[in-house]
């Protein structure tokens, strides 16, 4: 299994690091490789499009509990994100995403899977 850290130029996303693993494991840990599986990335919140945001209200008690947990131990479960042609779309993880926003955190850990425009259209139906 290959783990890597990708450092992008400041002109791309400002200055931040991306850590990735081909099997969803935290980089630096050992586990079996899943060929073609999701990749875990730390993405800037402002690079994730939320096309279904506000279709329902988040439970503010749950957001507060997540904020407390994230402050204490960090995000334990990454949000699921679909990447289509270099653009990231988030359709789940609403409470975790809002908790990160309210904490003023610039990035969030994401489980990325690649998709086509047809896959994106399916999610938007």
Phi, psi and omega in degrees: 000140179248126172249149181209161172242125181255124177251121182265152176299150182301335181288340182284302186225023196074201183254114175200164180254150174242128174251143182218154175217141183284349185236012178087358179280155175292130180307140180095352177255161182254140172192171185286151182274139173246109182297128176075009181283181180295159179242140177265124179228150171263107184251148172296138180304322185284358176261000180255117177278136181243076187295338180255012181304137176075020172284341173207158181277142175283150174286111186293332175294319178294320178298316180297317178298319177295320178301314179299316181294316181297320177297322185279312187234000181084171180287124183268330182237116181294156176278154178273131181227139176259128178254121178233117179051043176081004178250136184258131181237128178251124180245352180224183179072029185301317181291318179294319179297313179296322178300317177296317178301310184293332176281350181075023180281135184282337184228165176217144179284130185231144170262110187264132167233142181274147178214174178261173176298327178295320176299317179298315178301321178299318180292333183272354179291000000 
